[in-house]
Amino acid sequence: MAATATQRQGFLPIRGINKQKDALRDIRNYLAGQALGFTRDESLLDEVVKCAFCRTRMERKGNYPAIGATPEDIARQYRKTYKEILGEFPELFDSDSELLLGPQHLHFIDQCFATIDLADPSRDLIGDIYEAFVGSSARGQEGQFFTPKNAVQLLVGMTEPTSEDIFIDPACGAGSFLLEVSRFVSKAGNKKIPETHGVDKDEYLTRLAKLHLALHFGDRAHIQCADSLAWSGNGIDESKTNKRVGKFTLILTNPPFGSRIVAADEETRTRFKLAHKWRMNTREQRYEPTAEVQNNAAPQVLFVERCLDLLGDGGRLGIVLPESMLCNPSHRYVMQYLMEAARIVAVVGMPESLFKISGKGGTHTKVCLLVATKSKSEQPYDIFMAEAKWCGHDSRGKEIPNDDLPEIANRFLKFEARKLKEISHLGFTVRSSKLRNLVLAPRYYDPEPLRALDALSESHAFVTVGDLEERGCLSISTGDEPGKLAYGTGDVPFVRTSDFSNWEIKLDPKHRVSHEYYQQVCAKQDVREGDILMVRDGTYLIGTCALVTKYDTEICYQSHIYKIRVNESAPFDSYFLLAAFSSDPVVSQIRAFSFTQDIIDTLGDRVRDLVIPVPKSQERREEVSRTVRKVIDDRIEARELARRARKLVVEP
C-alpha cells in the first residue's frame, strides 16, 4: 500500500549540525596516530565499522557501556557483542575475525559514539565512516561519489517506495539508497520492507552495503559484486537478481559518470543501443541509431538504458545524472531514447557544491535528480521542475543552514496533489510538448526571468536574438584558437574572455599574437567598430560584453567569444543592444541558459533564445543609446590618453 500524503509529509528531514562527521573525524585522527599495526585507512575503517555495528546493537538492547566503565570493561563488552554478531550474521564478517583494536582505542571510540545518535535517520553512518577514513579520492577516480543524504532522501520520497516494491540499485556503492528505501517504508508503518537488490563492481563497497542493511534492519538483501553493464561476475547469472530483470518496480541509483571512464569493453558495448552512434534523420526530425559503435560511451549513458531494461512496465526510476547529459546537443539522442521509453515525472537541478565534501575532496560536477516512470505517453503531460541553489553545505563541504531541498520536496507533493500554485525556481511545471530541443535541464525553463519580462509587457516589445538574426538584423559568429605556441609571438592583441571590463576591451590584453597569424584570420573574423563581443564559455563571465571601438579593430578574438554585429535593418543600434545584454532580465536568462559542458559552462546556441526587451518608445531607445555612447566614448578617450602619456614618458 502506498504511503499517504500525511505519511509522506516531511519525507526530507530538517538537517542539523553534523556532529556525526565531526565525531568520526576525531576517531580517524586518533587512530591514525595511536593504533599500531594499521598502515592503511581502509584497515582502520573496517575496525570502526565493526565497532559501530557493536555499539548500535548494544543501544538496541540497552546494554551499552556505563558511564565511568574502564577501557578493559568496554573492550570485553565490545568483544562479546562482536561474537554475537558473528553468530547472527556469518556472511558479513569472517567467522574467525576479531576486534583488533586495544582497550584504549575502543574506549575512545565508544566515548565518541556516545555523543551522537547512530540511528539518526537524517544521517548515513556507513557513508560517513567511509568518507572520514577513505574520502572521495579513491571512488572519485572511477567517477562515483557518494550521494549526499538529503539528495538520497529527496529522490526516495519522490518515488514513494512501498513494501510491495521489487527494488534495485545497479550502482549501489555502500548502499545509501538501499537503506533509505527501507527506512522510508518502515516510517510509513510497514513492518515488511521491499525486496531489495544491489549491484556494484567494488567488492568492498558491496560488503559495506550488506552491513548497511544489516546494521539497521537485520536484513539480508540480495547484493551482488558484479558489473551492472556487462551483467556478469560472481554468479549474477544464477542469482535471484538476474531472475528479476525486466520485473523491477523501482530503481534508485547514482551511476558513475565521466567521459574518461571506460564503461564497458567492446563486446559489451555492442549490446547497448545507446553505445552506438546516432544520427539525425532530418526528414523524420528524430535521432536514429547506426551500426557503428562508439569508442567509449560514457557510463551514465549506458546506465540509462540498463535501468530501463531492468524495469518492468510502470516501474519508477530515480537517477542522478550530470546536467550536461540533459542539455548538451551531443546527448540529445539519449534524452529522446529516455522520453520515448518513459514518462518524465520530475527533474531537479542541484547546485555545483552537492558533491563537494571538503575543500579538495569531491567534485564540482553539476547534476540533476531525474524521476521517470517506464511507460509510453502519447499525450502531453506536466513535468515538475526545480532548481536548488543551496543544498545544506558550501563548496568546501562545510554544513550551512541554507538548504532548498526540503522546500522542493514540499512543492513536489503539491504538484502531485495538483495544488502547486506558488511558482518559482523551487517548483514549477513544464508541459512535455513545450520542451525545447530535448533539453531537460530545469534552469533552462526557470519561470523567474520570464516573470520579470512579463512586468514590462505594457511598455516594451519582446524579440529573441534568433528572430533578429533570421530577419538579418544581427549577425553572429565566433572566433579562433591559435594555440599556446602563438602567444607572445607579436604585438596584435589576442582577446580572451578575461579581457573584458566595463563594456570595453582591456588596454593591455595578456596575450598577443604575430601579425602573420592576424593576416590569416582577419578576413574571417572581420572585426569592425561597433561590433559587440560577448563571452560564450566560461564559469562566471558568460554574458560579459565589450564594444569594439575604432581603436580595437586590429585584434583577434578567441573561440569562446561571440561577435554580434547590429546591421542597418535592426530597430536599434549597438549601444542599445549592449545595454540590453547587461540588463537584469537578460542577464538572468543568460544564467538560466548556461549549461555545464565538460569542465566549463557554455551559453552555446541558446544565445539565440534570449528575449530582448525593447522599449516601445523610440525616444527611450535613443536615450539609452546616447547614454551608453557617452559612457563608452569617455572611457575610451581616457584609456587612449593614458596610453599616450605612457608613450610620452619614453619619447626622445
Protein Blocks (a to p, Z undefined) as FASTA:
>chain_A
ZZdfklmgopaccddddfklmmmmmmmmmmmmmmghiabfklmmmmmmmmmmmmmmmmmn
opaccehiafklmmmmmmmmmmmmmmmmmmlpcfkbccfbdfklmmmmmmmmmmpcfklm
kbcfklmmmmmmnommlmmmnopacddfklmmmmmmmnopafkbccddfblmnolmmmmm
mmmmmmnopabdcddddddfbfklmmmmmmmmmmmnopacddddddfklopaehlmmmmk
lmmgopafbdcddddedfkbcfbdfklmmmpmklpccdddfklopacddfbdcfbdcfkl
mmmmmmmmmpcghiacdddddfklmmpfklmmmmmmmmmmpccfbdcdddfklmpcbfkn
ccfbdcddddddddddfbdcdddddddfbehiafkopacfbdfklmmmmmmmmmmnopaf
bgcfkbccddfklpghhiabfklmomklmmmmmmmmmmpccddfklmmmnopaccddddd
ebjklgopacbdcddfklggehiacfbafbdcdfklmmmmmmmnopaehiacddfbdjkl
goiacdddfklmmccddfkbccddddfkbcbdfklmmmmmmpmklmmmmmmmpccehjbc
cekjmlmmpccdddfblklmmmmmmmmmmmmmmmmmmmmmmmmmmmmmmpZZ
